């Protein structure tokens, strides 16, 4: 009889653990690529989300390898494996819509984060207004050169929403300075190495003519700085700006060699995951677990009802740079 009771207890425990395993939500994160620091910070923030750390959520982070077709295949995998929700950072604003539609048709909610996709099928989106940051960074360059002279623009991957919107912001600022000429405008695909090569070429073809560098992210602005140094020129003779607030850029701001605007990867990632879990539970019972909602009271969770959540930009300054660097320890 005792053996029978032990066997029954074991069977009950097994069934309970099996039920718990079934209840655990599977969430996939599909960032466009993990080579650069910003997306590494974004992905690490997902791993630090309370629901992931407690084991409530089974999280899988994919590497999109900067390729829309790779991202599409990853969506196909998540659909086949019956994931409960997907957090999506698309490499291409248009190509990503096909992936979103496929997941939607399979009943899997998709929450966008960081970059946008041309689809009205997203359950929600958590990101920052790239047009605003594009204007802000260009204005810092134009102010430093006194609204006259020549600049170059180093763009993100052509067709990604951040490249499109930041360029729109860049051009809005440039329209306010009609005496400034854009000598060159080309993509370096968010890459420091590609930007360094571009800048090396431009310093040769436009010797002594470049006054400002508008880098649509920090990595590319840092690549331009490396090219200037390699050419034996004084970085202080150039007005240089980037976006993201990656660690090397924070050090460069502290040194006075560039300006940067912090894009809060942690808030974008954890906010999107909270919304993905909310939409996956389907009954509206989920309460957000990340502290980012308290950090940004002007961006309330609002019971998960909103389609858009806008994370504010933070200009990196001499006053806040040390605190931001401490947070990277």
Secondary structure, DSSP 8 states (H G I E B T S, - for coil): -HHHHHHHHHHHHHHHHHHHHHHSEEEEEEES--SSHHHHHHHHHHHTSHHHHTTSEEEEEEE-TT-HHHHHHHHHHHHHTT-SEEEE--SSTTTHHHHHHHHHHTT-EEEEESS--S-S--SEEEE--HHHHHHHHHHHHHHHTTT-EEEEEEE-STTSHHHHHHHHHHHHHHHT-TTEEEEEEEE-TT-HHHHHHHHHHHHHHTTTT--EEEESSHHHHHHHHHHHHHTT--GGGSEEE-SB--HHHHHHHHHTS-B-EE--HHHHHHHHHHHHHHHHH-SS------THHHHTTTS--GGGT-SEEE---EE--TTTHHHHHHTT-
